[in-house]
Amino acid sequence: MLRSVTALQECAVHASDGDIGRVYQVYFDDEAWGVRYLVVETGNWLQDRQVLISPYSVKHVDWSSSIVHVNLTRQQVRDSPTIDTHKPVSRQHEIEYLRYYNYPTYWGGPNLWGMGAWPAFDRAGAASRLARPTLHTNRVQQDVHLRSTEEVKGYHLETVDGSLGHVSGFVYDDRMWVIRYLTVDTRSWWPGGKTILIATPWIELVDWFASSVSTSLTRDAVRSGPAYDDSAPMSRSYETALHAFYGKEGYWSRGETTLPVRPADEADTPDQRIRLG
């Protein structure tokens, strides 16, 4: 299902033997847009330390009670590598983290999660067979583009012919753990502005220095595009209409299924219909 990252940030995180803390922000990569880590504020039990929790650890999320249940113990979290979340997360830090938990790498494979489409693997038997993550020091490492949702929130949207709005949120797929859309608030940029969605494949660049995200869409296209109402669940027909308006192919046509495809004659309720203008 597609959900707001804001809803995830309201969740507590529970280990098998007790509370860990609360989700503060999310780290994602701006190439595949995978949600790579939850940054969790632990509170008093770890002297307000922030820790990383990988989606590999997540058993399920109970949205009715806003709790993320993870397949970890409090001691495992206590002994996990210390990472300064106020600085960029390096590949070396990621490798140390993945080695500690015996998790596979998400990079270097053909899919979003390495060899898989989502962060799932045989926890009982796979760990002993996994190759330990290594850093190849004999060649120049590619820049690792891990971004914080709290950092990118507020970035300006740059179209091909000028600025238009700022990033106000993120919509992610809670099965594949990938960000599908940025929400962009345009209300301060022109009278009658609105909140719109920009699909992540339409993003050309995330610029740290300019605090902007760039798209090949035009200002006029975005201005006249569909408005987004985050108070209603997002249906596949909404997504289909959104992509059709911009003349874009949907990710589901490539086999990346998130929402069930509903029968063509099943009508949306009024609050799920896409709104233009």
C-alpha positions as CSV (number, residue, x, y, z in Angstrom):
1,M,0.0,0.0,0.0
2,L,1.1,3.6,-0.6
3,R,1.5,5.6,2.6
4,S,2.8,8.9,3.7
5,V,6.3,9.0,5.3
6,T,4.8,11.4,7.8
7,A,2.6,8.5,9.0
8,L,5.7,6.4,9.4
9,Q,7.4,9.1,11.4
10,E,4.6,9.0,13.9
11,C,5.3,5.3,14.7
12,A,6.9,3.8,17.8
13,V,9.4,1.0,17.2
14,H,9.1,-2.2,19.2
15,A,11.7,-4.9,19.5
16,S,10.9,-8.5,20.5
17,D,11.6,-7.6,24.2
18,G,10.4,-4.0,24.4
19,D,10.3,-0.5,23.1
20,I,13.2,1.0,21.1
21,G,12.0,4.5,20.4
22,R,10.2,6.5,17.7
23,V,10.9,7.0,14.0
24,Y,12.4,10.4,13.5
25,Q,13.2,10.5,9.8
26,V,14.0,8.2,6.9
27,Y,17.2,7.7,4.8
28,F,16.6,7.0,1.1
29,D,18.9,6.8,-1.9
30,D,18.1,9.3,-4.7
31,E,18.9,6.8,-7.5
32,A,16.6,3.9,-6.8
33,W,14.6,5.8,-4.2
34,G,14.7,2.9,-1.8
35,V,13.9,3.5,1.8
36,R,17.2,2.2,3.2
37,Y,17.0,3.1,6.9
38,L,14.7,4.4,9.6
39,V,16.4,6.8,12.0
40,V,15.0,6.0,15.4
41,E,15.3,8.3,18.5
42,T,15.8,5.9,21.4
43,G,15.0,8.3,24.2
44,N,16.4,7.9,27.8
45,W,17.2,4.2,27.6
46,L,20.1,4.9,25.2
47,Q,20.9,8.5,26.3
48,D,18.9,9.9,23.4
49,R,21.1,8.1,20.9
50,Q,19.8,7.8,17.4
51,V,20.1,4.4,15.7
52,L,19.5,3.1,12.2
53,I,16.9,0.4,11.6
54,S,16.9,-1.3,8.2
55,P,13.7,-2.5,6.5
56,Y,15.3,-5.9,6.6
57,S,14.5,-5.8,10.3
58,V,10.8,-5.0,10.0
59,K,8.4,-7.8,10.6
60,H,5.3,-5.7,10.1
61,V,3.7,-2.3,10.8
62,D,0.6,-2.1,12.9
63,W,-1.0,1.0,11.5
64,S,-4.0,0.8,13.8
65,S,-1.6,1.4,16.8
66,S,1.2,3.1,14.9
67,I,3.8,0.6,15.9
68,V,6.7,-0.8,13.8
69,H,7.5,-4.3,15.0
70,V,11.1,-5.3,14.3
71,N,12.9,-8.7,14.4
72,L,15.5,-7.4,16.9
73,T,16.2,-7.3,20.6
74,R,17.0,-4.2,22.6
75,Q,20.5,-5.6,23.3
76,Q,21.1,-5.9,19.6
77,V,20.2,-2.3,19.1
78,R,22.2,-1.2,22.1
79,D,25.4,-2.9,20.6
80,S,24.8,-1.8,17.1
81,P,27.4,0.4,15.4
82,T,27.2,4.1,16.4
83,I,26.5,6.3,13.5
84,D,26.4,10.1,13.6
85,T,23.0,10.9,11.9
86,H,24.0,14.6,11.6
87,K,26.6,13.6,9.0
88,P,26.2,11.8,5.6
89,V,26.2,8.0,6.0
90,S,29.2,6.6,4.2
91,R,29.4,3.3,2.5
92,Q,31.9,2.2,5.1
93,H,29.4,2.9,7.8
94,E,26.7,1.0,5.9
95,I,29.0,-2.0,5.5
96,E,29.9,-2.0,9.2
97,Y,26.1,-1.9,10.0
98,L,25.2,-4.7,7.6
99,R,28.0,-6.9,8.8
100,Y,26.8,-6.4,12.4
101,Y,23.3,-7.6,11.6
102,N,24.4,-10.1,8.9
103,Y,22.1,-8.5,6.3
104,P,22.7,-8.6,2.6
105,T,23.7,-5.5,0.7
106,Y,21.0,-3.7,-1.3
107,W,23.6,-2.4,-3.9
108,G,25.3,-4.4,-6.6
109,G,22.3,-6.5,-7.7
110,P,19.7,-6.2,-10.5
111,N,16.8,-5.2,-8.2
112,L,15.8,-2.6,-5.7
113,W,17.1,-4.7,-2.8
114,G,20.1,-6.3,-4.5
115,M,18.8,-9.8,-5.5
116,G,15.2,-9.1,-4.4
117,A,12.4,-6.7,-5.2
118,W,11.7,-6.1,-1.5
119,P,13.7,-6.4,1.8
120,A,12.9,-10.0,2.6
121,F,15.2,-13.0,2.8
122,D,15.5,-16.4,4.6
123,R,16.5,-15.2,8.1
124,A,16.9,-18.7,9.4
125,G,19.3,-20.0,6.8
126,A,20.5,-17.2,4.6
127,A,22.7,-15.3,7.0
128,S,25.4,-18.0,7.1
129,R,25.5,-18.2,3.3
130,L,25.6,-14.5,2.6
131,A,28.8,-13.0,1.4
132,R,30.1,-10.4,3.9
133,P,29.8,-6.9,2.5
134,T,33.2,-5.6,1.4
135,L,34.5,-2.2,0.4
136,H,36.7,-2.4,-2.7
137,T,39.6,-0.1,-1.8
138,N,41.5,-0.7,-5.1
139,R,39.1,1.5,-7.1
140,V,37.4,4.8,-6.6
141,Q,34.0,4.4,-4.9
142,Q,30.9,5.9,-6.4
143,D,29.3,8.7,-4.4
144,V,26.6,7.3,-2.1
145,H,23.5,9.3,-2.5
146,L,21.7,8.7,0.8
147,R,19.3,11.5,1.6
148,S,17.3,12.4,4.7
149,T,13.5,13.1,4.3
150,E,13.8,15.9,6.8
151,E,16.7,17.4,4.8
152,V,14.9,17.2,1.4
153,K,11.6,18.5,2.8
154,G,11.5,22.1,1.9
155,Y,13.7,21.8,-1.2
156,H,12.4,23.8,-4.2
157,L,11.0,22.1,-7.2
158,E,12.8,23.2,-10.4
159,T,11.0,22.6,-13.7
160,V,12.6,23.1,-17.1
161,D,11.5,26.7,-17.1
162,G,11.7,27.8,-13.5
163,S,10.9,27.1,-9.8
164,L,7.5,26.0,-8.7
165,G,6.7,25.0,-5.2
166,H,8.7,23.1,-2.5
167,V,8.8,19.5,-1.4
168,S,6.3,19.0,1.5
169,G,6.3,15.2,1.9
170,F,6.9,11.7,0.5
171,V,4.7,8.8,-0.4
172,Y,6.2,5.3,-0.2
173,D,5.3,1.7,-0.9
174,D,5.2,-0.1,2.4
175,R,5.8,-3.5,0.8
176,M,8.8,-2.7,-1.4
177,W,10.0,0.1,0.8
178,V,10.5,2.5,-2.1
179,I,9.5,6.2,-2.4
180,R,7.0,6.5,-5.2
181,Y,6.1,10.2,-5.1
182,L,7.2,13.5,-3.7
183,T,4.4,15.8,-2.6
184,V,5.0,19.4,-3.7
185,D,3.2,22.4,-2.2
186,T,2.8,25.2,-4.8
187,R,0.4,27.4,-2.8
188,S,3.0,30.1,-2.0
189,W,4.1,30.3,-5.6
190,W,0.9,31.5,-7.3
191,P,-2.7,32.4,-6.4
192,G,-4.8,29.3,-6.3
193,G,-1.8,27.0,-5.8
194,K,-2.3,23.4,-4.6
195,T,-0.4,20.3,-3.5
196,I,0.7,18.0,-6.4
197,L,2.5,14.7,-6.8
198,I,5.7,14.2,-8.7
199,A,6.7,10.6,-9.3
200,T,10.3,9.8,-8.4
201,P,11.2,8.6,-11.9
202,W,10.4,12.1,-13.1
203,I,13.1,13.6,-10.9
204,E,16.3,14.3,-12.8
205,L,18.5,15.6,-9.9
206,V,18.5,16.2,-6.2
207,D,20.9,19.0,-5.5
208,W,22.3,19.3,-2.0
209,F,23.9,22.7,-2.6
210,A,21.0,24.3,-4.3
211,S,18.4,22.7,-2.0
212,S,16.3,21.7,-5.0
213,V,14.9,18.8,-6.9
214,S,14.7,19.0,-10.7
215,T,12.2,17.6,-13.1
216,S,11.8,17.7,-16.9
217,L,8.2,18.8,-16.5
218,T,7.3,22.4,-17.4
219,R,5.8,24.9,-15.0
220,D,2.5,25.1,-17.1
221,A,2.2,21.3,-17.0
222,V,2.6,21.2,-13.2
223,R,0.3,24.2,-12.8
224,S,-2.5,22.6,-14.7
225,G,-1.8,19.1,-13.4
226,P,-3.9,17.0,-10.9
227,A,-4.2,18.2,-7.3
228,Y,-3.4,15.7,-4.6
229,D,-5.5,15.2,-1.4
230,D,-3.6,13.2,1.2
231,S,-6.7,12.7,3.3
232,A,-7.9,9.9,1.0
233,P,-6.3,6.6,0.3
234,M,-4.6,6.5,-3.1
235,S,-6.2,4.2,-5.6
236,R,-4.7,2.7,-8.8
237,S,-7.1,4.7,-10.9
238,Y,-5.8,7.9,-9.3
239,E,-2.2,6.9,-10.2
240,T,-3.3,5.9,-13.7
241,A,-4.9,9.3,-14.3
242,L,-1.9,11.1,-12.9
243,H,0.5,9.3,-15.2
244,A,-1.8,9.7,-18.2
245,F,-2.1,13.4,-17.7
246,Y,1.7,13.8,-17.9
247,G,2.1,11.2,-20.6
248,K,4.2,8.9,-18.4
249,E,4.4,5.2,-18.1
250,G,3.3,3.8,-14.7
251,Y,5.7,1.7,-12.6
252,W,3.1,-1.1,-12.4
253,S,3.4,-1.6,-16.2
254,R,7.0,-2.7,-15.5
255,G,5.8,-5.3,-13.0
256,E,6.4,-3.2,-9.9
257,T,3.0,-3.8,-8.3
258,T,2.0,-1.9,-5.2
259,L,-1.8,-1.6,-5.3
260,P,-4.2,-4.3,-6.6
261,V,-5.6,-3.5,-10.1
262,R,-9.3,-3.0,-9.6
263,P,-12.0,-3.9,-12.1
264,A,-12.6,-1.2,-14.7
265,D,-16.2,-0.9,-13.7
266,E,-15.5,-0.4,-10.0
267,A,-16.1,3.3,-9.4
268,D,-14.0,5.5,-7.1
269,T,-15.6,7.3,-4.3
270,P,-15.7,11.0,-4.9
271,D,-12.8,11.8,-2.5
272,Q,-10.6,9.4,-4.4
273,R,-11.1,11.0,-7.8
274,I,-8.3,13.0,-9.2
275,R,-9.0,16.8,-9.4
276,L,-7.7,19.1,-12.1
277,G,-7.1,22.8,-12.0
